[in-house]
Amino acid sequence: MTLEAIREKIGYQPLLLGAIALLASGALALASSATGDAIAAAEAKDLRNSLSEVLPEGMADNDFLKDTVNLENDGKTITIYRARQKGVVKAALFRVVERGYAADIQVLMAVDSEGKSLGVRVLKHSETPGLGDRIDVRKDPWVKSFAGKSLGDPAPDQWAVKKDGGVFDQFAGATITPRAVVKAVKGGMNFFTEHRTEILGG
């Protein structure tokens, strides 16, 4: 094989490799585009289902996934979903986070326009199975005890587990976990109160 033939062969291989890489990239982009809408739709459905768990049925006639406002709280952005009836904001739904025994606990809550809790659910946690995981409504109805509560009922100093002089039950062997959830919900109620005008005014 001549030197010229070798040069031609070597020059051809990178071109071929580049063409294959280009085709592969195009195929991946096409696949991503084709599945992106389906993934987004599935995520929206999951979020809607989660929000609907804390919002009483019939309380919204709008698409609250598209009616949002973003506010800052302790350096973090919180997205508030607003449930309306005839254009009037009747409830705000948002997530709060508090450190539990094992990791952060993500709490979803709904508050009506007067600052009363409509419902609370734990979205994510890593608490001890059989003990702390009772904050999950699928394991125990404990988290439903927040419905109907406000910062005035019970009094602010009673927003604690009974071991700390409050009104909320704790779990045997797992006080840290319910304490964290109570703190998260109380914090969420305070956040709503502080930003009530911004939340309801839009």
Residue frames as a rotation matrix with the C-alpha (Angstrom) as fourth column:
MET 1
0.580 0.815 0.000 0.00
0.815 -0.580 0.000 0.00
0.000 0.000 -1.000 0.00
THR 2
-0.198 -0.668 0.717 1.39
0.634 -0.645 -0.426 3.36
0.747 0.371 0.552 -1.00
LEU 3
-0.813 -0.193 -0.550 1.85
0.559 -0.525 -0.642 6.28
-0.164 -0.829 0.534 1.37
GLU 4
-0.850 0.527 0.014 -0.84
-0.472 -0.771 0.428 8.21
0.236 0.358 0.903 -0.50
ALA 5
-0.157 0.807 -0.569 -3.35
-0.026 0.573 0.819 5.38
0.987 0.144 -0.069 -0.05
ILE 6
-0.369 -0.048 -0.928 -2.62
0.868 0.339 -0.363 5.23
0.332 -0.940 -0.084 3.67
ARG 7
-0.977 -0.024 -0.212 -3.17
0.100 -0.931 -0.352 8.97
-0.189 -0.365 0.912 4.01
GLU 8
-0.569 0.816 -0.101 -6.50
-0.530 -0.270 0.804 8.73
0.629 0.511 0.586 2.20
LYS 9
-0.087 0.515 -0.853 -7.61
0.410 0.799 0.441 5.86
0.908 -0.311 -0.281 4.44
ILE 10
-0.605 -0.224 -0.764 -6.63
0.796 -0.161 -0.584 7.68
0.007 -0.961 0.276 7.64
GLY 11
-0.970 0.235 -0.063 -8.43
-0.238 -0.971 0.029 10.83
-0.054 0.043 0.998 6.50
TYR 12
-0.416 0.853 -0.315 -11.59
-0.295 0.201 0.934 8.90
0.860 0.482 0.168 5.68
GLN 13
-0.379 0.232 -0.896 -11.98
0.690 0.715 -0.107 7.25
0.616 -0.659 -0.431 9.13
PRO 14
-0.850 0.090 -0.520 -12.46
0.368 -0.605 -0.706 10.47
-0.378 -0.791 0.481 11.15
LEU 15
-0.760 0.606 -0.234 -15.03
-0.630 -0.599 0.495 11.64
0.160 0.523 0.837 8.62
LEU 16
-0.302 0.633 -0.713 -16.92
0.007 0.749 0.662 8.37
0.953 0.195 -0.231 8.95
LEU 17
-0.550 0.026 -0.835 -16.74
0.807 0.274 -0.524 8.51
0.215 -0.961 -0.172 12.77
GLY 18
-0.939 0.182 -0.292 -17.98
-0.077 -0.938 -0.339 12.11
-0.335 -0.296 0.895 12.71
ALA 19
-0.564 0.761 -0.319 -20.90
-0.587 -0.098 0.804 11.19
0.581 0.641 0.502 10.48
ILE 20
-0.272 0.429 -0.861 -21.89
0.478 0.837 0.266 8.30
0.835 -0.339 -0.432 12.79
ALA 21
-0.738 -0.058 -0.672 -21.67
0.655 -0.300 -0.693 10.59
-0.162 -0.952 0.259 15.86
LEU 22
-0.896 0.412 -0.165 -23.82
-0.438 -0.882 0.175 13.18
-0.074 0.229 0.971 14.11
LEU 23
-0.340 0.785 -0.518 -26.47
-0.289 0.437 0.852 10.60
0.895 0.440 0.078 13.22
ALA 24
-0.374 0.148 -0.915 -26.47
0.760 0.615 -0.211 9.25
0.532 -0.774 -0.343 16.80
SER 25
-0.908 0.000 -0.418 -26.86
0.272 -0.760 -0.590 12.76
-0.317 -0.650 0.691 18.23
GLY 26
-0.721 0.670 -0.178 -29.73
-0.620 -0.508 0.598 13.46
0.310 0.542 0.781 15.88
ALA 27
-0.241 0.622 -0.745 -31.46
0.153 0.782 0.604 10.23
0.958 0.032 -0.283 16.88
LEU 28
-0.559 -0.026 -0.829 -31.08
0.821 0.126 -0.557 11.04
0.119 -0.992 -0.049 20.59
ALA 29
-0.952 0.204 -0.229 -32.41
-0.156 -0.965 -0.212 14.57
-0.264 -0.166 0.950 20.10
LEU 30
-0.504 0.795 -0.336 -35.40
-0.517 0.033 0.855 13.21
0.691 0.605 0.395 18.18
ALA 31
-0.237 0.377 -0.896 -36.12
0.553 0.810 0.194 10.62
0.799 -0.449 -0.400 20.89
SER 32
-0.783 -0.116 -0.611 -35.81
0.598 -0.410 -0.688 13.26
-0.171 -0.905 0.390 23.63
SER 33
-0.869 0.478 -0.130 -38.18
-0.495 -0.835 0.239 15.57
0.006 0.272 0.962 21.78
ALA 34
-0.348 0.761 -0.547 -40.69
-0.258 0.483 0.837 12.78
0.901 0.432 0.028 21.21
THR 35
-0.095 0.279 -0.955 -40.74
0.757 0.644 0.113 11.68
0.647 -0.713 -0.273 24.87
GLY 36
-0.927 -0.374 0.021 -40.34
0.279 -0.726 -0.628 15.14
0.250 -0.577 0.778 26.46
ASP 37
-0.468 0.828 0.309 -44.01
-0.659 -0.560 0.502 16.05
0.589 0.031 0.808 26.12
ALA 38
0.317 0.586 -0.746 -45.11
0.032 0.779 0.626 12.71
0.948 -0.222 0.229 27.57
ILE 39
-0.370 -0.549 -0.750 -42.76
0.795 0.231 -0.561 13.08
0.481 -0.803 0.351 30.54
ALA 40
-0.958 0.030 0.285 -43.93
-0.124 -0.939 -0.320 16.65
0.258 -0.342 0.903 31.19
ALA 41
-0.099 0.995 -0.022 -47.56
-0.592 -0.041 0.805 15.53
0.800 0.093 0.593 31.02
ALA 42
0.235 0.127 -0.964 -46.90
0.476 0.849 0.228 12.68
0.847 -0.512 0.140 33.49
GLU 43
-0.725 -0.569 -0.387 -45.12
0.627 -0.314 -0.713 15.05
0.285 -0.760 0.585 35.91
ALA 44
-0.758 0.521 0.393 -48.00
-0.497 -0.851 0.171 17.54
0.424 -0.066 0.903 35.68
LYS 45
0.204 0.866 -0.456 -50.50
-0.253 0.497 0.830 14.76
0.945 -0.054 0.321 36.39
ASP 46
-0.086 -0.330 -0.940 -48.52
0.780 0.565 -0.269 13.61
0.620 -0.757 0.209 39.45
LEU 47
-0.955 -0.297 0.014 -48.29
0.238 -0.789 -0.567 17.18
0.179 -0.538 0.824 40.75
ARG 48
-0.419 0.879 0.229 -52.02
-0.620 -0.461 0.635 17.78
0.663 0.123 0.738 40.17
ASN 49
0.283 0.509 -0.813 -52.86
0.199 0.798 0.569 14.55
0.938 -0.323 0.124 42.04
SER 50
-0.462 -0.546 -0.699 -50.64
0.806 0.072 -0.588 15.55
0.371 -0.835 0.407 44.97
LEU 51
-0.963 0.108 0.249 -52.14
-0.163 -0.963 -0.214 19.04
0.216 -0.247 0.945 45.16
SER 52
-0.153 0.982 -0.110 -55.65
-0.485 0.023 0.874 17.62
0.861 0.187 0.473 44.95
GLU 53
-0.124 0.052 -0.991 -54.98
0.628 0.777 -0.038 15.51
0.768 -0.627 -0.129 48.06
VAL 54
-0.700 -0.208 -0.683 -54.73
0.696 -0.411 -0.588 18.62
-0.159 -0.887 0.433 50.23
LEU 55
-0.899 0.421 -0.118 -57.37
-0.437 -0.878 0.194 20.71
-0.022 0.226 0.974 48.47
PRO 56
-0.415 0.818 0.399 -61.02
0.038 0.453 -0.890 19.90
-0.909 -0.355 -0.219 49.24
GLU 57
-0.637 0.216 0.740 -63.02
0.757 0.357 0.547 18.82
-0.146 0.909 -0.391 46.20
GLY 58
0.297 0.825 0.481 -64.88
0.910 -0.397 0.119 21.60
0.290 0.402 -0.869 44.43
MET 59
0.429 -0.155 -0.890 -62.77
0.557 -0.730 0.395 24.37
-0.711 -0.665 -0.227 45.91
ALA 60
-0.471 -0.648 -0.598 -61.21
-0.152 -0.609 0.779 25.40
-0.869 0.458 0.189 42.59
ASP 61
0.672 0.648 0.359 -62.69
0.295 0.211 -0.932 26.13
-0.680 0.732 -0.049 39.18
ASN 62
0.679 -0.535 -0.503 -59.34
-0.732 -0.550 -0.402 27.20
-0.062 0.641 -0.765 37.69
ASP 63
0.730 -0.577 -0.366 -56.26
0.357 0.779 -0.516 25.28
0.583 0.245 0.775 36.57
PHE 64
0.954 -0.293 0.060 -54.15
-0.212 -0.522 0.826 25.94
-0.211 -0.801 -0.561 39.65
LEU 65
0.357 -0.873 0.332 -51.08
0.768 0.476 0.428 24.40
-0.532 0.102 0.841 38.02
LYS 66
-0.139 -0.367 0.920 -51.02
0.883 -0.466 -0.052 27.45
0.448 0.805 0.389 35.74
ASP 67
0.625 0.381 0.681 -51.95
0.014 -0.878 0.478 29.99
0.780 -0.289 -0.555 38.40
THR 68
0.417 -0.594 -0.688 -48.76
0.892 0.414 0.183 30.44
0.176 -0.690 0.702 40.40
VAL 69
0.794 -0.357 0.492 -46.67
-0.359 -0.929 -0.094 33.03
0.490 -0.102 -0.866 42.16
ASN 70
0.285 -0.796 -0.534 -43.05
0.686 0.559 -0.466 32.61
0.670 -0.233 0.705 43.28
LEU 71
0.811 -0.008 0.585 -41.93
-0.365 -0.789 0.495 34.11
0.457 -0.615 -0.643 46.59
GLU 72
-0.201 -0.959 -0.198 -38.70
-0.173 0.234 -0.957 34.04
0.964 -0.158 -0.213 48.55
ASN 73
0.865 0.381 0.327 -38.49
-0.389 0.097 0.916 32.41
0.318 -0.919 0.233 51.98
ASP 74
0.637 -0.703 0.317 -35.19
-0.221 0.227 0.949 32.11
-0.739 -0.674 -0.011 53.83
GLY 75
-0.263 -0.843 -0.469 -33.25
-0.687 -0.177 0.704 32.40
-0.677 0.508 -0.533 50.59
LYS 76
-0.844 0.043 0.534 -35.31
0.314 0.847 0.430 29.76
-0.434 0.531 -0.728 48.79
THR 77
-0.722 0.615 -0.318 -37.97
-0.676 -0.526 0.516 30.23
0.150 0.587 0.795 46.15
ILE 78
-0.679 0.608 0.412 -41.39
0.212 0.699 -0.682 28.79
-0.703 -0.376 -0.604 46.98
THR 79
-0.882 0.467 -0.057 -43.95
-0.155 -0.174 0.973 28.26
0.445 0.867 0.226 44.24
ILE 80
-0.659 0.744 0.115 -47.51
-0.138 0.030 -0.990 28.90
-0.740 -0.668 0.083 45.40
TYR 81
-0.843 0.508 0.176 -50.38
0.370 0.313 0.875 27.35
0.389 0.803 -0.452 43.44
ARG 82
-0.843 0.537 -0.022 -53.56
-0.406 -0.663 -0.629 29.40
-0.352 -0.522 0.777 43.75
ALA 83
-0.679 0.713 0.175 -57.00
0.733 0.649 0.203 27.79
0.031 0.266 -0.963 43.77
ARG 84
-0.924 0.353 -0.144 -59.75
-0.349 -0.935 -0.056 30.17
-0.155 -0.001 0.988 42.64
GLN 85
-0.336 0.904 0.266 -63.52
0.877 0.403 -0.262 30.25
-0.344 0.145 -0.928 42.47
LYS 86
0.674 0.625 0.394 -64.98
0.737 -0.604 -0.303 32.79
0.049 0.494 -0.868 40.05
GLY 87
0.388 -0.632 0.671 -61.62
0.272 -0.617 -0.739 34.53
0.881 0.469 -0.067 39.89
VAL 88
0.555 -0.146 0.819 -61.18
-0.740 -0.536 0.406 34.90
0.380 -0.831 -0.406 43.65
VAL 89
-0.404 -0.778 -0.482 -58.27
-0.331 0.615 -0.716 33.11
0.853 -0.129 -0.506 45.33
LYS 90
0.658 0.724 0.208 -59.73
-0.519 0.235 0.822 30.70
0.546 -0.648 0.530 47.86
ALA 91
0.894 -0.389 0.222 -56.65
0.066 0.605 0.793 28.70
-0.443 -0.695 0.567 48.79
ALA 92
0.394 -0.861 -0.321 -52.89
-0.890 -0.270 -0.366 28.59
0.229 0.430 -0.874 48.42
LEU 93
0.982 -0.126 0.142 -50.99
0.094 0.972 0.215 25.34
-0.166 -0.198 0.966 47.99
PHE 94
0.479 -0.878 -0.015 -47.24
-0.694 -0.368 -0.619 25.11
0.538 0.307 -0.785 48.49
ARG 95
0.600 -0.390 -0.698 -44.36
0.458 0.884 -0.099 22.97
0.656 -0.260 0.709 49.73
VAL 96
0.591 -0.510 0.625 -42.26
-0.772 -0.583 0.254 23.48
0.235 -0.633 -0.738 52.85
VAL 97
0.357 -0.585 -0.728 -39.20
0.144 0.805 -0.576 21.57
0.923 0.101 0.371 54.03
GLU 98
0.570 -0.240 0.786 -37.90
-0.812 -0.308 0.495 20.76
0.124 -0.921 -0.371 57.50
ARG 99
-0.412 -0.813 -0.412 -35.06
-0.640 0.580 -0.504 18.55
0.649 0.056 -0.759 58.67
GLY 100
0.740 0.671 -0.042 -36.28
-0.486 0.578 0.656 15.26
0.464 -0.465 0.754 60.14
TYR 101
0.719 -0.469 0.512 -34.40
-0.283 0.475 0.833 12.50
-0.634 -0.744 0.209 61.92
ALA 102
0.250 -0.608 0.754 -32.74
0.635 0.690 0.346 11.05
-0.731 0.392 0.558 58.80
ALA 103
-0.733 -0.410 0.542 -33.06
0.680 -0.424 0.598 13.75
-0.015 0.807 0.590 56.13
ASP 104
-0.882 0.444 -0.157 -35.23
-0.447 -0.894 -0.020 16.62
-0.149 0.053 0.987 54.93
ILE 105
-0.466 0.838 0.284 -38.99
0.694 0.545 -0.470 16.08
-0.549 -0.021 -0.836 55.05
GLN 106
-0.978 0.190 0.090 -40.96
-0.068 -0.690 0.721 17.66
0.199 0.699 0.687 52.20
VAL 107
-0.515 0.836 -0.189 -44.46
0.572 0.170 -0.802 18.73
-0.639 -0.521 -0.566 53.22
LEU 108
-0.784 0.397 0.476 -47.27
0.281 -0.458 0.844 19.86
0.553 0.795 0.247 50.92
MET 109
-0.581 0.599 -0.551 -49.96
0.630 -0.099 -0.771 22.02
-0.516 -0.794 -0.320 52.47
ALA 110
-0.372 0.573 0.730 -53.07
0.561 -0.488 0.669 23.96
0.740 0.658 -0.140 51.51
VAL 111
-0.717 0.129 -0.685 -54.21
0.546 -0.507 -0.668 27.07
-0.433 -0.852 0.293 53.37
ASP 112
0.210 0.850 0.482 -57.50
0.973 -0.228 -0.021 28.88
0.092 0.474 -0.876 52.80
SER 113
0.014 -0.200 0.980 -57.74
0.430 -0.883 -0.187 32.64
0.903 0.424 0.074 52.31
GLU 114
0.763 0.316 0.563 -58.29
-0.342 -0.542 0.768 33.17
0.548 -0.779 -0.306 56.04
GLY 115
-0.167 -0.946 0.277 -55.14
-0.857 0.000 -0.516 31.26
0.488 -0.323 -0.810 57.01
LYS 116
0.343 0.349 0.872 -56.75
-0.750 0.660 0.032 27.97
-0.565 -0.665 0.488 58.02
SER 117
-0.743 -0.670 0.018 -55.09
-0.558 0.633 0.537 24.69
-0.371 0.389 -0.843 57.07
LEU 118
0.305 0.854 -0.422 -57.13
-0.951 0.248 -0.185 22.69
-0.053 0.458 0.887 54.57
GLY 119
0.999 -0.012 0.052 -54.84
0.014 0.999 -0.045 19.70
-0.051 0.046 0.998 54.43
VAL 120
0.223 -0.974 0.030 -51.26
-0.936 -0.206 0.286 18.49
-0.273 -0.092 -0.958 54.81
ARG 121
0.999 -0.022 0.037 -49.40
0.031 0.964 -0.263 15.61
-0.030 0.264 0.964 53.18
VAL 122
0.204 -0.978 0.041 -45.80
-0.385 -0.042 0.922 14.46
-0.900 -0.204 -0.385 53.41
LEU 123
0.801 0.089 -0.592 -44.40
-0.598 0.071 -0.799 14.19
-0.030 0.993 0.110 49.89
LYS 124
0.440 -0.754 -0.488 -40.93
-0.002 0.543 -0.840 12.84
0.898 0.371 0.237 50.61
HIS 125
0.573 -0.331 0.750 -39.01
-0.819 -0.215 0.531 11.58
-0.015 -0.919 -0.395 53.62
SER 126
-0.001 -0.629 -0.777 -36.36
-0.305 0.741 -0.599 9.09
0.952 0.236 -0.192 54.69
GLU 127
-0.036 0.048 0.998 -37.61
-0.989 -0.148 -0.028 8.43
0.146 -0.988 0.053 58.21
THR 128
-0.846 -0.444 0.295 -37.28
-0.509 0.837 -0.202 5.10
-0.157 -0.322 -0.934 60.02
PRO 129
-0.356 0.733 -0.579 -39.71
-0.369 0.459 0.808 2.43
0.858 0.502 0.107 58.74
GLY 130
-0.040 0.462 -0.886 -42.21
0.648 0.687 0.329 1.41
0.760 -0.561 -0.327 61.39
LEU 131
-0.226 -0.071 -0.972 -41.54
0.889 -0.424 -0.175 4.51
-0.399 -0.903 0.159 63.48
GLY 132
-0.553 -0.109 -0.826 -41.07
0.023 -0.993 0.115 7.84
-0.833 0.045 0.551 61.74
ASP 133
-0.989 0.135 0.063 -42.75
0.067 0.020 0.998 6.75
0.133 0.991 -0.029 58.54
ARG 134
-0.311 0.925 -0.218 -46.13
0.912 0.226 -0.341 7.14
-0.267 -0.305 -0.914 60.25
ILE 135
-0.391 0.140 -0.910 -46.08
-0.096 -0.989 -0.111 10.70
-0.915 0.044 0.400 58.92
ASP 136
-0.955 0.099 -0.279 -47.04
-0.266 0.124 0.956 9.12
0.129 0.987 -0.092 55.58
VAL 137
-0.253 0.951 0.177 -50.85
-0.935 -0.193 -0.298 9.16
-0.249 -0.240 0.938 55.29
ARG 138
0.205 0.292 -0.934 -50.69
-0.632 0.769 0.101 5.68
0.748 0.569 0.342 53.73
LYS 139
-0.537 -0.484 -0.691 -49.27
0.221 0.709 -0.669 4.36
0.814 -0.512 -0.274 57.01
ASP 140
-0.489 0.327 -0.808 -51.19
0.848 -0.039 -0.529 6.42
-0.205 -0.944 -0.258 59.54
PRO 141
0.325 0.701 0.635 -53.86
0.793 -0.568 0.220 9.17
0.514 0.432 -0.741 59.54
TRP 142
0.044 -0.346 -0.937 -51.77
0.888 -0.416 0.195 11.32
-0.457 -0.841 0.289 61.93
VAL 143
-0.857 -0.511 0.067 -50.98
0.479 -0.742 0.469 13.98
-0.190 0.434 0.881 59.30
LYS 144
-0.278 0.845 0.457 -54.71
0.580 -0.231 0.781 14.64
0.765 0.482 -0.426 58.81
SER 145
0.167 0.341 -0.925 -54.81
0.978 -0.175 0.112 16.20
-0.123 -0.924 -0.363 62.28
PHE 146
-0.766 -0.517 -0.383 -53.57
0.465 -0.856 0.226 19.49
-0.445 -0.005 0.896 60.79
ALA 147
-0.558 0.619 0.553 -56.77
0.526 -0.251 0.812 20.06
0.642 0.744 -0.186 58.80
GLY 148
0.507 0.858 0.081 -58.78
0.550 -0.394 0.737 22.95
0.664 -0.329 -0.671 60.24
LYS 149
0.285 -0.484 -0.827 -55.92
0.875 -0.221 0.431 24.30
-0.392 -0.847 0.360 62.31
SER 150
0.647 -0.157 0.746 -54.69
0.309 -0.840 -0.445 27.91
0.697 0.519 -0.495 62.18
LEU 151
-0.446 -0.890 0.097 -52.12
0.300 -0.250 -0.921 30.03
0.843 -0.382 0.378 64.01
GLY 152
-0.460 0.345 0.819 -54.85
-0.784 -0.590 -0.192 30.99
0.417 -0.730 0.541 66.47
ASP 153
0.495 0.662 0.563 -56.25
-0.806 0.592 0.013 27.48
-0.324 -0.460 0.826 66.89
PRO 154
0.541 -0.008 -0.841 -54.24
0.840 0.047 0.540 26.15
0.035 -0.999 0.032 68.58
ALA 155
0.931 -0.268 -0.246 -52.38
-0.180 -0.926 0.331 29.10
-0.317 -0.264 -0.911 70.07
PRO 156
0.611 -0.729 -0.310 -48.89
-0.547 -0.106 -0.830 29.65
0.572 0.676 -0.463 68.61
ASP 157
-0.279 -0.785 0.553 -47.11
-0.954 0.160 -0.254 28.25
0.111 -0.598 -0.794 71.67
GLN 158
0.143 0.398 0.906 -49.17
-0.493 0.823 -0.283 25.06
-0.858 -0.407 0.314 71.37
TRP 159
0.828 0.005 -0.561 -47.96
-0.535 0.305 -0.788 24.31
0.167 0.952 0.255 67.85
ALA 160
-0.385 -0.919 0.090 -45.79
-0.896 0.348 -0.275 21.47
0.221 -0.187 -0.957 69.12
VAL 161
-0.173 0.279 -0.945 -45.98
0.031 0.960 0.278 17.80
0.984 0.019 -0.174 69.99
LYS 162
0.781 0.622 0.056 -47.45
-0.046 -0.033 0.998 16.93
0.623 -0.783 0.003 73.39
LYS 163
0.412 -0.718 -0.561 -44.01
0.898 0.425 0.115 16.06
0.156 -0.551 0.820 74.76
ASP 164
-0.684 -0.682 0.260 -43.05
0.659 -0.730 -0.181 19.71
0.313 0.047 0.948 74.17
GLY 165
-0.674 0.480 -0.562 -46.28
0.284 -0.534 -0.796 21.08
-0.682 -0.697 0.223 75.67
GLY 166
-0.793 0.366 -0.487 -48.23
-0.609 -0.518 0.601 21.23
-0.032 0.773 0.633 72.41
VAL 167
0.065 0.953 0.297 -51.41
-0.770 0.237 -0.592 19.59
-0.634 -0.190 0.749 71.15
PHE 168
0.435 0.091 -0.896 -50.08
-0.819 0.453 -0.351 17.23
0.374 0.887 0.272 68.46
ASP 169
0.919 -0.057 0.390 -49.42
-0.144 0.873 0.465 13.56
-0.367 -0.484 0.794 69.15
GLN 170
-0.029 -0.942 -0.335 -45.92
-0.995 -0.003 0.095 12.21
-0.091 0.336 -0.937 68.87
PHE 171
0.631 0.169 -0.757 -44.87
-0.375 0.921 -0.106 8.66
0.679 0.351 0.644 67.98
ALA 172
0.860 -0.343 0.377 -43.38
-0.232 0.394 0.889 6.30
-0.454 -0.853 0.259 70.54
GLY 173
0.260 -0.874 0.412 -39.66
0.553 0.484 0.678 6.14
-0.791 0.052 0.609 69.83
ALA 174
-0.364 -0.368 0.855 -39.78
0.927 -0.233 0.294 8.75
0.091 0.900 0.426 67.08
THR 175
0.360 0.537 -0.763 -40.50
0.672 -0.717 -0.187 12.18
-0.647 -0.445 -0.619 68.53
ILE 176
-0.515 -0.671 -0.534 -38.06
0.121 -0.674 0.729 14.01
-0.849 0.310 0.428 66.23
THR 177
-0.845 0.153 0.513 -40.05
0.533 0.167 0.829 13.17
0.041 0.974 -0.223 63.09
PRO 178
0.198 0.971 0.133 -43.51
0.937 -0.228 0.265 14.50
0.288 0.072 -0.955 64.10
ARG 179
0.262 -0.192 -0.946 -41.80
0.537 -0.786 0.308 17.45
-0.802 -0.588 -0.102 65.77
ALA 180
-0.770 -0.632 -0.084 -40.23
0.237 -0.407 0.882 18.32
-0.592 0.660 0.463 62.42
VAL 181
-0.542 0.646 0.537 -43.54
0.747 0.079 0.660 18.06
0.384 0.759 -0.526 60.58
VAL 182
0.463 0.700 -0.544 -45.30
0.871 -0.472 0.135 20.29
-0.162 -0.536 -0.828 63.14
LYS 183
-0.091 -0.605 -0.791 -42.49
0.306 -0.773 0.556 22.83
-0.948 -0.192 0.256 62.79
ALA 184
-0.889 -0.246 0.385 -42.76
0.416 -0.087 0.905 22.67
-0.189 0.965 0.179 58.98
VAL 185
-0.122 0.937 0.326 -46.52
0.898 -0.036 0.439 23.22
0.423 0.346 -0.837 58.98
LYS 186
0.504 0.252 -0.826 -46.33
0.687 -0.697 0.207 26.05
-0.523 -0.672 -0.525 61.51
GLY 187
-0.489 -0.772 -0.406 -43.60
0.257 -0.572 0.779 27.62
-0.834 0.276 0.478 59.40
GLY 188
-0.758 0.281 0.589 -45.83
0.624 0.050 0.780 27.32
0.190 0.958 -0.213 56.36
MET 189
0.340 0.923 -0.180 -48.69
0.931 -0.303 0.205 29.00
0.135 -0.237 -0.962 58.19
ASN 190
0.228 -0.357 -0.906 -46.38
0.416 -0.806 0.422 31.85
-0.880 -0.473 -0.036 59.21
PHE 191
-0.809 -0.557 0.186 -45.14
0.357 -0.216 0.909 32.16
-0.466 0.802 0.374 55.63
PHE 192
-0.298 0.788 0.539 -48.72
0.867 -0.013 0.499 32.44
0.400 0.616 -0.679 54.36
THR 193
0.552 0.539 -0.636 -49.58
0.790 -0.583 0.191 35.06
-0.268 -0.608 -0.747 56.98
GLU 194
-0.118 -0.718 -0.686 -46.52
0.301 -0.685 0.664 37.16
-0.946 -0.128 0.297 56.14
HIS 195
-0.943 -0.310 -0.118 -47.20
-0.040 -0.248 0.968 37.01
-0.330 0.918 0.222 52.38
ARG 196
-0.287 0.921 0.264 -51.00
0.625 0.389 -0.677 36.86
-0.726 -0.029 -0.687 52.40
THR 197
0.379 0.457 -0.805 -51.49
-0.217 -0.802 -0.557 40.04
-0.900 0.386 -0.204 50.39
GLU 198
-0.414 -0.625 -0.662 -49.02
-0.819 -0.062 0.571 38.96
-0.398 0.778 -0.486 47.72
ILE 199
-0.935 0.048 0.352 -50.56
0.121 0.974 0.189 35.50
-0.334 0.219 -0.917 47.49
LEU 200
-0.159 0.979 0.130 -54.19
0.742 0.205 -0.638 36.54
-0.651 -0.005 -0.759 47.36
GLY 201
0.080 0.225 -0.971 -53.74
-0.122 -0.965 -0.234 39.79
-0.989 0.137 -0.050 45.48
GLY 202
-0.764 -0.536 -0.361 -52.71
-0.390 -0.062 0.919 38.36
-0.515 0.842 -0.161 42.09
